[in-house]
């Protein structure tokens, strides 16, 4: 288990008539811990952070909001870092069309596992690397969106671009016969687009649909491990307030995904679509007693959610071990709500 505690303080100043808001704060986090399954060397880390932000208010620009912020992190186990971001949203046609943009930097420290893991010698195992550097990235997001039907339908299209330096990942060490954490050389470029619609058609029917195309390539042009090339969601919920039942449907699309396994090579998985259907029944007018009936993976699609390295015996040649998702599954659940 892990022990984590922190202290933070935030101050806000908004002078009358200036049309600006100012924020300043301090954040302190300390944690220590160990994992009873994956052995992690006992370590403690403290992180200090100071940050500030300035933002406009509607008093200055009625249809435009602009903000900029900066944060300086001082960890005890890694180099200090400073990140910043600036963003704006323009309501070009209020309640109909808006444009937003964000640019900034990000910083991710290695986790305790990535730094100090010492899995038992029996394979497969994971070994942390205390020399793992923090990830640093520069990000740009630009989006345009709008509303229909008295704001009952919201749509948005977003383009994003991110360049990551010292991406933290694992590589197979032939000498140790283990996955060792470390940094990917060069720059990893992530870019893509997302389109999403959220609809509350009436008080009884709502739904969402989204699709994301994601190109996350190393300098050699290959997609990085564990990042799908595409991802999509669809959900519809029928919840009439004057009846004692509800219905829902949820679909998910996961594109091609890859993982490089030591002794096996580059392995492809993912590339599937699943559908769940369900109903809820309220047994009393106050809706305290609820029965939920769900069918997961309606079409009984066989799909792989994760691949790992398997061994038939100690010292044997490794092979790709598929972790399969749920087959068609029927769920029955009863709940009672006190309020």
N, C-alpha and C positions, 0 to 999 in steps of 0.2 A: 504494500500500500504506500501512498504518498501523503506527506504532510505539507500543506500549503497555506500560507497566510500572507496577508498584505495590508498595506495602509495607503490610502489615497486621499487627496484633497483637491478641490476644484473651486476656483473663484471666477465670477462673471461680472463684467462691468459694462453697462449700457448707458452712456451719457445721453441725456435728453436732447432731442433735436439734431443729433449728429448722423443718425442713420446707420450706426455701426455697433457691433457687439464685440467685446474682447473677452477671451477666456485664457486662463493660465492654471496650471496644475502640477502636482507632484504625485508620483506613483512608486510604491515599493512592494516588491514581491520576493518571498523567500520560500524555497521548497527543499525537501529532502525526502528520500524514500528508497524503496527497493521493490522488486517484483518477485513473488514466490514461485513463478513458473520460469520466467526468463531471468537468469541471474544478472543483476546490474550492480556494479561496484557501488558501495555506499558513498554518496556524494551530496554535498549541499551547495546550493547556488543562491545568490542574492542579486537582484536586478533593481537598480534605481532608474527612474525616468522622470524627466521634466518636459512639459509640453505647453504649447500655446496656440491660439487660433484667433483669427479675426474674420468677421462675417458681416455682410451688409444686412439691413432690415428693409421691409417694404416702405419705410419712411424715406429711404434714399432712392430706391428703384422699385416701383410698385410691382413690376412683372419680371424682375431679374434679381436672382440671389447669387452672390459671389462669396466664396470663402477660401481661406488659405491657412494651413497649419503646419507646425513643425514639432518634432519630438526627438529628444536626445536620450539614448539608452546607455546605461553603464552597468553591464553584467560583470560578475566576479570571475566567470570562467571563459569569457570570450572578449574580443575587442569591443570597444565602445562604438556606437553607430548613431548617425543622425538620419532621420527620414522626414520627408515633407510631402505635402500634397496641396493641390489647388483645384477648385472645381467651380462650376457655374451651372445654373439652370435658368433658362429663359422661357417663360410662358408666352410664346409668340401670339397665340390666340387663347386667352384664358378659358379653361374648361373644354378646350378642343384640341390644341396642339402645343407641344413643348419640345425644347431641345436642351440636352444636358451634356456636359463634358467633364472629364476628370483626368488629371495628369499628376503623377507623383512617383515616389520611390517606396520600396518596402524592404524589410529586413527580417529574416527568420533565423533564430538561434537553433543549433542542433539540439535534439531532445536528449534526455538522459540515456535512452536506449542507443541512439546514434553515437553518443560519446563513450559510454561505459559498459555496454552490454557484453557479457561473457557467458554465452550459452554453453551448456555442457558439451563435451567433446563428441558425443554420439550425434552423427549427422542426421538431418540437416541442422546447421547451427548458424548463429549470428554473432558477429564480433564488432563491438564499437571501436571507433577510432578517435582518440582524444585530439588528434590534429585536424579533425573535420572543421572546415571554415564555415561561418554563417553564410546563408544565401543572401544575395542582394539583387534587387530587381528594379526596373523602371517600367511604369505602367501608363497606358493611355486607353481611356474608354470614351466613346462618343455614342450618344443615343438620341433617337427621335421617337416620340410617342404621342398619344392623344387619347381622346375619349369620344364615345358615341352614346346616344340615348340617355341624356341627363347623367353622364358619368357612370352608367351601369356597365359599360364595356371599356376596358382599358387595354390598349395595344402598345407595344414598344419594340423597336428594332435597335440592336446594340452592336457596334463593332469594337473589338478590343485587340490590343497589341501589348505584349509583355516580353521583355528581355531579361533573362535570369542569368546571373553570374554566380559560379560556384554552387550550382544546383546539387542538393544532397540526395544521394542515391546509393545503391549497393552494387558491388561488383564481386565476382567470384574469384577468390584467391586460390590458385592451384596448389601452392605450397601448404596453405593451412587447410585446404579443402573446406572452405567456409565462405559464407557471404559476409563481406566486410563493408562497413559504411565508409563513405568518403564523398568527394566532390567530383562532379562531372566536369571534365576540362572544356574550356571554351564557353561560348554563349549559347544558351538554349532559348530559342524564339518561340513564343506562344502567341498565336493570333487566330481569330475566328469571328464568328457572328452568332447572335442569338435573336430569336424572334419569339415573342410571348404575347398571349391574349388572356386576360382575366375577365370573366363575365358574370355579373349578377343579373340575370335576365328578368327575374321577378323575385318575390319573397320566398318562392318555393324552389327555384332552379338556379344553380350556379355551376361554373366550370372553369377550367384552366387548360391551356395547351401551350407547350413551349418546345422549341427545337434549337439545339446548339451544335454548331460545327466548330471543331476544335483542332487546330494544327499546332502540335507542340513538338518541334523538331530540334534535334541536336545539330551540330555543325556538319555531320555526315549525312544529314537529310532524313534520318530515321526518326519516327515518332518515339518519344520517351516512354519508358515503361509505365504501365498502369494508368495511362490517360486515354480514355476512349476517343476515337476520331469524331464521334457524334453521340449526342445524348438527347432523348426526347421524353416528354411526359404528357399525358392526357388524363384529365379527371372530370367526371360529371357527377353532380350530387343533387338528388331530388329530395327535398325535405319540407313537405307541406306542414304548416303549423296547425292546421285544422284536422289533421288525420293522424292515426297512430302508427304510421309506418314511414320508412324512407328507403331510397334505393341509391346505389352508387356504382360507378364503373371507373376503373383506373388502369391505364395502359402505360407501358414503359418500353422505350427503345434504347438499346445500348449498341454502339457501333464497334468496329474492330478495335481490339486492345492487344497490347503486346507485353511480354515479359521475357527478359534474357536470363536463362538459368545456367548456372555453372555446370559444365559437363553435358548439357543438353543443347544449348544454343537459344536462338530467338524463337519464342513460341507465341502463336496467335490464339486468342480466345475472345469471348464476347460475341458481338454480331448477332443479337437476338431481339425478339419482341415478345412481351408477355402481356396478358390481360387478366385482371381480377374483377369479379362481380360480387356484389353483396347487398344485403337488405338488413334493416333494423326494424324491430317491432316493439312498440311501447305497450305494455300490458295494462297501464292505468292512465287516466286522463292527466294526472300530474307528471307523468313521464319519469317516475322513480325507477320502475322496473323495465329493463331493456334487454331484449334478446337480439344478438347480432349473428347473422348467418353470412359466411364468406366462402367463396370458391376462389382460391388462389391458382394462378396459371391455368386458366379455363381450358386451353387447348393442349395442355400437357406437353408443352415444349421442353425439350431437353437442352439445357444451356449451361455454360461454364461461367462462373462468377470470379474464379481465381485459379491460377496455376501455381504449383509449387514443385520442388524437386523431391522425388521419392526414390527409395532404394529397396530392392528386394531382400538385401542382406548387407551386413556391415562390409564395406569395401567393394560392394557391387557397383556396376555401372548405373549411374542415375538415369531416371526417366521423368517425363513431365506428368505430374500428378494433378488431375483435374478435380476441382471442387465444384460439384454440380449444384445448381439452384433448386428451389423447391419444385417437385413434380406437382401434378394437380392435387390440391389439398383442400379438404372441407373442414371449416372451422365453425364451432358453435361456442358462443360466449354469452354468459348472463352477467349483467351488472346491475347494481342498485345505487342510485344517486340520492344522497340524503337531502340535497337542496335542489 
